[in-house]
Structures are given as structure tokens and as C-alpha cells.
Amino acid sequence: MSPRVHPGFLYEFILHPAGEILFSKRITELEPSATIALGNLVKKLEREGTKILSFTLGEPDFTTPTHIIEATKAALDKGDTHYTPSEGNMDLRQAVAERVRSRNSLKAQPENVIILPTKLAIYMAVQALVDDGDEVIFPDPGWVSYGPMVQLSGGRPVPVPMVNMDGWKWELSDIEAAITKRTKVLIMNTPSNPTGSIVDRKEQEGLARLARDHDIRIISDEIYENLIYGETHHSIGSLPAAEDRTITVSGFSKSYAMTGWRVGWMIADPDTIKMVNKLQQHTLTCLPGFVQKGALAGLKGGDSSIEEMKREFRARRDMIIPLLNEIDTISCEVPKGAFYAFFRMDNGKSSLENAELLLKHAHVALTPGSAFGKAGEGYLRMSYAASREDLEAGAAAIASHVSSHQ
Ligand SMILES: Cc1ncc(COP(=O)(O)O)c(C=O)c1O
């Protein structure tokens, strides 16, 4: 039976014989974001009156620095409420270019910069590079949205497992084995969500060589670049072998506690920026001018708020990792960056089963490692973007659950 058109609404919905609305294959095949879904479940339980200690969401539990909020308010008072240039205001593009020249050693001028939410920057980069059937390599375990973004662009996601040897690393030989004639893009992420590991300069040199030898573009996701404890961040786009093929994305969300502002940047060669700008023009149009004024104040306002937040995250990390390691069946390396403890739980259960049991019995919400890829199975992610009291209480609740369920 062929689909029929349901005429009862302003828009006509195509119905299949069972009467359900038909959606595109692309969107039907897409899994909802596992991390957001769990966060929603926690909110539901809380609405029902259960007190949940939630460590699932990836956002700093700090408020946006006052000078950023004040600059935004002033922009609103001045009526900065209209469209802006699609690639972003020139003053902000200039400030971002200056920032990445001095901090990341990237050779950036304003024409190398477009202002957009970081998540969208990654999606648009993939859209701009990938044709149907092209393959995109990304880390496993890795951020939950890389695969879906590739799928939505018609590409084939190729997660390449990392190995956990006192910190998660990508073996070059594993990546090389995954490369085919269709490999178009490699996405890397340093520091990593979910593992907190970093890709150091030496590893980046290997990746850059591989990308050059196989003519692969690199998308470098550096959203956690300011949250590194004790080591220095390095951008692969600054390496001669990678500078002309790398798209670097970062932004304000994690560094300035501005997740809700949806503002970030992409740095790339001017041709890539022009292509992405076409996508921006036909979708988002631009970022609000008042948000860009706030972001500019962030870049111009010094680093004291970043430093303060980083100190607190480090203190929490140094507190929570030993507490987790004291618990039977749990082992956790010290993460070098971001704000996640990615720990192993060796009790014969899947990470999803463990996450569900802990939510139900210990009222602690964690993200199952399998949400981040097959290699994440056996692990749970605990975000330490939470108060020290909650972290302590969370570790105690996990410990008591583990000891009573041995
Ligand atoms: C690894 C990684 N990349 C990109 C993003 C997207 O950042 P934003 O919320 O600023 O768009 C996130 C957000 O959680 C992330 O964890």
C-alpha cells in the first residue's frame, strides 16, 4: 500500500498505512543523545520527589562572570537586537583570531574565523566536508554527537577504539588500519570528553603525518582547552603538517561557564570558512549581537575567572578520584583535563545496568560508558562539575551500594 496524504492540518502529513507520520530515514535512524536523555530522566525522578545526586551533565556549575553579563546587558540596552553579519561581528572575530594566535599558535586572521555555537561548528564542518558514503574517523570512547553528526551528513561513522593504558591513547596503527579510500575526515578531541585524556604534541605529530599522507582533513575539537591540570594544551592546527587541513573548534561554554549562551568559534582556511558561512546563512543566520558583545567582554576581560574555575575543578578531581578508587570493583585513572572521572566498574554487569542500578538504588546519576562507544563498555562517567559536598555524598552512596550488593 502506498503512503497517503492526511489533509486535515495546515501542513499535510504523509501517513503510512498504519497511520503514523513518516519521518526521513536519516532522522529515524538517529539515536537521541544518551547524555541528555539521562539528564531528563533525572529531572523526571526529581519532579516525583526523589532526591537524586546527578553527575551526568557536562556543564560548569559556576555562573557566567559578571563582566560578561554586564556587557551583554549594556548591548541589549543599546538595542543590539538585530541580525549581525553571518560570520560574526568583526570585533569578535578579531579578538578570537588574536586569542588563538597567542594561545594556540594558530596562524589566524579574522577571515579564518566564523562565530557559531561549538556543537554547530562541528556539525557544519562535517557537512561541509562529507559526501554520501565518505568515512569519518573519531575516537571511541568519544563525545556522543560525533557519530550522529556524520550520519546526518550522509557519511559513515568510523569510531576507532582508544586503549586505556594508564590514560586513554589512540594507537596510530589502529587508525591507519581504519583508513580506506573513502576516509575524508578525522575528528580528534583534546582534552577528551568522556575520558579527560589529552592528545599530546607527539601524538598529534603522528596524526598530522597520517592525515597528510592519506589526504584527510582534521577537525580538532578543543572545547575543554582551558581545563587542563598541570600540562599544556597543544593545537594540532599549529603543526606545519596539519595547518592547511585542520579545522579547529572551541568556544566559551566550558571555559567561561557559558553553556547556555551558545557561542563558540571555528578556525580554518578562508575557503572552508566561506563554505561553512553558506551553511550558516541558510540555517542559523547569525548569533545574537548581544551574545557576541558578552563573548567579546569575556575574551578582553582577562583569565581570572578561568583560573578560579580551573583551581576548583582540580581540587574536586583530586578529591573524587581517590574516593572512587577506594570502592571495591572501581578503578579510575587521574584525568588530565575536562571535568569527568571515567571509571571502570568490574562487577560483571554492563555499564548501562550499573548506571540504572545506581540511579534506582543509590540515587546517583552517572552516564554509562557505552553511550560513548563500544570501547566505553565497562565504564561510567561521573562529571565533577558538581559541589564537593555532592561529590562526597555521591561517592559514599556508590560505595554503600557496592558493598551491599556484593
Ligand atoms: C567534546 C565536546 N565537544 C563539543 C561540545 C559542544 O559544546 P557547546 O555546548 O559549546 O556547543 C561538547 C559539549 O558538551 C563536548 O563535550
The ligand as an SDF file (V2000), in Angstrom:
LIG
                    3D

 16 16  0  0  0  0  0  0  0  0999 V2000
   33.6440   17.1550   23.4060 C   0  0  0  0  0  0  0  0  0  0  0  0
   32.6190   18.2040   23.2010 C   0  0  0  0  0  0  0  0  0  0  0  0
   32.6410   18.9080   22.0560 N   0  0  0  0  0  0  0  0  0  0  0  0
   31.7480   19.8670   21.8010 C   0  0  0  0  0  0  0  0  0  0  0  0
   30.7600   20.1840   22.7110 C   0  0  0  0  0  0  0  0  0  0  0  0
   29.7500   21.2400   22.3580 C   0  0  0  0  0  0  0  0  0  0  0  0
   29.9450   22.4030   23.0780 O   0  0  0  0  0  0  0  0  0  0  0  0
   28.8730   23.5640   23.0860 P   0  0  0  0  0  0  0  0  0  0  0  0
   27.8650   23.2180   24.1140 O   0  0  0  0  0  0  0  0  0  0  0  0
   29.6600   24.7630   23.4320 O   0  0  0  0  0  0  0  0  0  0  0  0
   28.2780   23.6640   21.7230 O   0  0  0  0  0  0  0  0  0  0  0  0
   30.6860   19.4880   23.9160 C   0  0  0  0  0  0  0  0  0  0  0  0
   29.6210   19.7800   24.8860 C   0  0  0  0  0  0  0  0  0  0  0  0
   29.3820   19.0840   25.8210 O   0  0  0  0  0  0  0  0  0  0  0  0
   31.6590   18.4740   24.1740 C   0  0  0  0  0  0  0  0  0  0  0  0
   31.6420   17.7810   25.3190 O   0  0  0  0  0  0  0  0  0  0  0  0
  1  2  1  0
  2  3  1  0
  2 15  2  0
  3  4  2  0
  4  5  1  0
  5  6  1  0
  5 12  2  0
  6  7  1  0
  7  8  1  0
  8  9  2  0
  8 10  1  0
  8 11  1  0
 12 13  1  0
 12 15  1  0
 13 14  2  0
 15 16  1  0
M  END
$$$$
